[in-house]
Amino acid sequence: MKLSESIFKAYDVRGLYPFEINEGTVFEISKKISRHWRRKSKIVIGRDARLSSPALHAALIAGLSQDGNAIKIIDAGEITTPMLYFLVNKLRADGGIMLTASHNPKEYNGLKVVGKNAEPISGKEILRILNKKS
């Protein structure tokens, strides 16, 4: 699946659901980004209350679990982005992924990705990681 570079923003990955961001794009991004973390990494995931978030959440888990990556997924459920940041630090996780389009209208959704200490990973950095040869 070819991912549109337009969804990779300065601070996150975001687009109009289901045209720019959908289950397929979230699956592909999460599958490839999971290789960024080492085996047995602890990753916290969360989602917002958008109607598209439950379906994207399932795709996120499927992508992170692909290829036997052996990532420990801590599913925080429906939470706010600051709560995800708190949990990444509290649980000493290696990173986190929040399904949200933040302040954008309900027709949008996306991914906010953080590393250790809830350090933000920009959409442009995610694109670079995805384009790296494995």
KARA-V626612 format. One record per run of one state. SS is the DSSP state (@ for helix, = for strand, . for the rest). FROM is the first residue (numbers start at 0). LEN is the number of residues. If there is no record, write none. Layout:
# KARA-V626612
((SS/FROM/LEN) (SS/FROM/LEN))
This chain:
# KARA-V626612
((./0/4) (@/4/3) (=/7/1) (./8/4) (=/12/5) (./17/3) (=/20/1) (./21/1) (@/22/14) (./36/5) (=/41/6) (./47/5) (@/52/16) (./68/3) (=/71/7) (./78/2) (@/80/10) (./90/4) (=/94/5) (./99/8) (=/107/7) (./114/1) (@/115/3) (./118/1) (=/119/2) (./121/1) (@/122/9) (./131/3))
